[in-house]
Amino acid sequence: MAAEPTNAAVPAIEAIELRRSYGTVSAVNDISFSVRQGEFFAVLGPNGAGKSTLMHMLTTVTEPSGGTAKVLGFNVATQQGEVRKLLGMVFQDTALDERMTAGENLHIHAVLYGIARQERAEAVNRALAWAELEDVDKRLVRTFSGGMKRRLELARALMHRPRVLFLDEPTIGLDPQGRRHLWDRIASIRDEGVTVLMTTHNLNEANACDRVAIVDNGKLVALDTPAALIEAHTPGVGATLEDAFLALTGRSLRDQGASGRDQLLSFSKRGGELTR
Ligand SMILES: Nc1ncnc2c1ncn2[C@@H]1O[C@H](COP(=O)(O)OP(=O)(O)OP(=O)(O)O)[C@@H](O)[C@H]1O
């Protein structure tokens, strides 16, 4: 079920003065940017910077407090149905039903996204092959490793051939083998012309993207190619994207001032993995 082609000049994603507040907290504060169709785009930021909130607004999960966001020209606040058909998403919390098999999880997605009955079995098989999970399609998902679950989620998100894919820290919690394997799968999406917006704390992954947006305290503080960010913010031989990131966002630990609830939330969002 391929989506209708869109004029190539229309941005894949557009945020205009986008805002979201929680009480007195400005989680996202007047952020504007535009992502071209087919672009690989990373959003980087310290803990609590507003990355997930931004992604949730762009995917119609969270209503903006102000401003506008569009996916391929459709407004996320007023044209949610159109937007949802065009996008795929993999968030940090698994959306798989662990009491079902891999094949059943994919089949349900095919039904929900309107893949025609006669095409479903082939779509499920194609997704299993893409995720390299053909041999375990009848196993319950709760018996899968973290890497297998993440590959299954990604394959599922691609089943209805979305034009724009949103990935919230896609490789977090995986061992180097699992991370590399999943990253190779993500990189293969690039060849198919799908636009990808991902949040990540992994600077190598951000470095491999076409452009990187750096957010801090709900604000967009820089947006450019990795090479241009390094050149502009930490010129010098051997400077890295991590150097540029630290130059732009400082070195203070963001969880330090957070409430106990925030720290627990942040910890559990990472599946119990301590990252700092
Ligand atoms: N549902 C909510 N209710 C209240 N505050 C929230 C809620 N969601 C996010 N926040 C607050 O908004 C701010 C931004 O949070 P967000 O989760 O978007 O950051 P993040 O950049 O994704 O962080 P992390 O890297 O730790 O996942 C934080 O101060 C957070 O505590």
The ligand as a Tripos MOL2 file, in Angstrom:
@<TRIPOS>MOLECULE
LIG
   31    33     1     0     0
SMALL
NO_CHARGES

@<TRIPOS>ATOM
      1 N1          4.1490   13.9370   30.2180 N.pl3     1 LIG1
      2 C1          4.9480   14.8280   30.7990 C.ar      1 LIG1
      3 N2          4.5550   15.4890   31.9020 N.ar      1 LIG1
      4 C2          5.3490   16.4120   32.4910 C.ar      1 LIG1
      5 N3          6.5850   16.7450   32.0360 N.ar      1 LIG1
      6 C3          7.0320   16.1140   30.9430 C.ar      1 LIG1
      7 C4          6.2520   15.1290   30.2720 C.ar      1 LIG1
      8 N4          6.9690   14.6800   29.1910 N.ar      1 LIG1
      9 C5          8.1330   15.3590   29.2160 C.ar      1 LIG1
     10 N5          8.1730   16.2190   30.2520 N.ar      1 LIG1
     11 C6          9.2830   17.1380   30.5820 C.3       1 LIG1
     12 O1          9.6360   17.8330   29.3920 O.3       1 LIG1
     13 C7         11.0460   17.9630   29.2870 C.3       1 LIG1
     14 C8         11.5170   17.3290   27.9980 C.3       1 LIG1
     15 O2         11.3490   15.9050   28.1000 O.3       1 LIG1
     16 P1         11.6450   14.9230   26.8920 P.3       1 LIG1
     17 O3         11.3070   13.5490   27.3530 O.co2     1 LIG1
     18 O4         11.0000   15.4220   25.6650 O.co2     1 LIG1
     19 O5         13.2360   15.0570   26.7330 O.3       1 LIG1
     20 P2         14.2670   14.1450   25.9470 P.3       1 LIG1
     21 O6         15.1980   15.0640   25.2500 O.co2     1 LIG1
     22 O7         13.5300   13.1610   25.1190 O.co2     1 LIG1
     23 O8         15.0270   13.4140   27.1420 O.3       1 LIG1
     24 P3         15.7820   11.9950   27.2040 P.3       1 LIG1
     25 O9         17.0310   12.1360   26.3720 O.co2     1 LIG1
     26 O10        16.0890   11.8850   28.6600 O.co2     1 LIG1
     27 O11        14.8310   10.9630   26.6840 O.co2     1 LIG1
     28 C9         11.6360   17.3350   30.5550 C.3       1 LIG1
     29 O12        11.8330   18.3570   31.5000 O.3       1 LIG1
     30 C10        10.5460   16.3900   31.0050 C.3       1 LIG1
     31 O13        10.6030   16.1870   32.4020 O.3       1 LIG1
@<TRIPOS>BOND
     1     1     2 1
     2     2     3 ar
     3     2     7 ar
     4     3     4 ar
     5     4     5 ar
     6     5     6 ar
     7     6     7 ar
     8     6    10 ar
     9     7     8 ar
    10     8     9 ar
    11     9    10 ar
    12    10    11 1
    13    11    12 1
    14    11    30 1
    15    12    13 1
    16    13    14 1
    17    13    28 1
    18    14    15 1
    19    15    16 1
    20    16    17 2
    21    16    18 1
    22    16    19 1
    23    19    20 1
    24    20    21 2
    25    20    22 1
    26    20    23 1
    27    23    24 1
    28    24    25 2
    29    24    26 1
    30    24    27 1
    31    28    29 1
    32    28    30 1
    33    30    31 1
@<TRIPOS>SUBSTRUCTURE
     1 LIG1         1 GROUP 0 **** ****
